[in-house]
Amino acid sequence: MRKNIVAGNWKMNNDLAETQELISDLKKQMVKEPNATVMVAPTFTNLYEAFQSLKDTPVVVAAQNMHQNASGAYTGEISANMLKSVGVETVILGHSERRAYFNETNELLAEKVDAALENNMTIIFCFGEELEDRKAEKHFDLVASQLKESLYHLPKESWKNIILAYEPVWAIGTGETASPEQAQEMHAFVRKNVADKFGEEVAEDVSILYGGSVKPANAKEIFANKDVDGGLIGGASLKAADFLEIVNAF
């Protein structure tokens, strides 16, 4: 049975002191047993601090990215084994900002997915369309190709380590949000697409998150859709009260 998940992607925000303060606020304000799995993704430099501070809580610490190779002359990069060595076993891959600003392709992401799975990590795999794709009514085709080219080479058993995150790029950090109906439409399409390739059991078990300007004011309405299993939260995850209000929308 699939899980409800709310993951906070802190992006390139929060130095060490700010990270410690935000984690402290989360621990003080969070109910002991929320109705969703809670994840936070700090910057690389604060992952160990976050893991140590949260290891006695139900909050999962995730990384925002990782390199596809295990080691080598890749200055500035971080491997799956390095993440695991500091307690991190979940990683976000394919975020639209990585695709746009760092030219990450579907083919490269397939390599990163393989590397993460070889290290038995859980992956939050992001995908979604630009505004021009939606206006041209190409959004379904684009999403289908992103999934196919990065994930559909996997064996069925690997899907127990995959969480999907649909993020319409036009709704990230813009204040715009896909309507609950638009979110449900795409999530239902994705679940059927997965079912067509891997079968109903895999499709029904995979959690599909929505990412795109989720806020306390709209979280409950978005999460009420039957194929929306939670959210990948950006800006609203940087304030403990706002983030936890979204968590408690379940």
C-alpha positions, 0 to 999 in steps of 0.5 A: 500500500502506498504511503502519504509523503510530504517532503521539504526541499530546502534548495540552496537555503539555510546555513548551519545555524539556520538549519539547526533553528529550523530543525529545532522548530520542526521538532517542537511543533510536529505531532508525534505521529503525523499521518504522512511520512515527513522528509526534509532535504537540506544542503549537502553541508548540513546533511550530517547535522540534520541526520544527527538532530533528527535520527530519534524522530520519524523525519527522514533526511534526504539529499537534493542530488548525487553523482552517478559515479561511485568515486573519481575525479569529479570535483565538487560532486557527491556519491551515493556511498558518501550520502549513506556514510552520513546516514542519508538513504533518500535522494531527490533526482531530476528536479526541474532546476537540475534539468534546467540549470545543470543540463541534466538529461533523461539519459543522465538521470537514468544513470543516477537512478541506477547508481542510487538503486545499486546502493539501495537508496530511496529515490524521489524522481521528479518530472514535469512540463514547461508552460509552453509544453502545456500550452501546446498540449504536449504535457502528457507526451513529455511526462511519458518520455521523461518516465520512459527514458529514465525509469522504464529500464528498471525491473519491477522489484526496483519500484519499491525504492521509487517515489514519483514527484510531478512538478509542473515547471510553470508552477514552481516558485511562481505562486501559480499552482496547478488546479486540483483537477489538473494535478489529479489528471496528471497523477492519474495519467502517470499511474496508468502509464506505470500500470501499462508498463509494470502492472497494476500492483506496481502502479498502485503501490508507488507514491506520486507527489505533487510539487508546485507552490503547495501552501497551507491554504491549498494543500488539503484540496490538492491532497484530497485527490485519490492519486495525489499521495503528498507533496514535494514542498519548496518555499513553504518548507522553510518555515516550520509552521507552514510546512507542518500545516501542509503535513497535517493536511492529511 
